[in-house]
């Protein structure tokens, strides 16, 4: 399972969801889907923008975890 640690990076950068959504050029609703791990995919162009805006790497935003039995 891939976990999106967007909220962690936003907190470290002291950036609100509204500001990040605006700078990314996406709706706050779409950012919320991504933040809450409900997205099915992310475009490389969006990941690139996120990394530039938050001054981080894809590895700071995305984490792999083994799925537990029953998930």
N, C-alpha and C positions, 0 to 999 in steps of 0.2 A: 504494500500500500504506500502511496506517495502522500506525504503530509506537507501542506503549504504553511510555512512559518512566517507568513506575511505580517501578522499582528506583532510578532516579536521584533521584526526589523523596523516596523513603523514606530513602535514604542521606543526603540533605541535611538531613532532619528527624530523623535518627538513630532511626528507627522500625523495629522488627522486623516480619517478615511475620506472625508470630503476633499481635502487638499490633494491627496494622492490620486483620487478618481479624476479630478480636474486636470492634473498634470499628465495623467495617462491618456486622457481623452476617452474615458469610459464612464458609464453611469455608476452612481454609488451602489445601485442594486447589483450590477455585474461584479463590482469589486467585492461586495459582500459574499457573493457566491464563491468567488475565488478564496477569500479569507477564511470562510467556514468549511473549506474542503468539500464543497458540493459541486465543483466544476468537474467536467469530464476531460477537459483538455486545456492547454494554454498555448497560444501562438508564440513562436520564438521571438517575433517582433515585440510582443507584449512583455515577455520575460526580459528581453534586452532593455526595454524602457524602464521596467521595474528596477533592474540592476543599476542603470544609470541614475535614476532618480534617488534611489536609496543608497547609492554608493556601496554596492555589495556584489556578491557573486551568486550564480544560480544555486550553488551549494548552501549558501546562507538562507535561501528561500525555500528550497525543496529538500525533503528528507525522506529516505526510504525506511520503512519498518515492515518486518515480517507480519503477515496477517495471522491473527490468532485463530485457533479452532472455532468454527461457527461464524466467522465474519464473512 
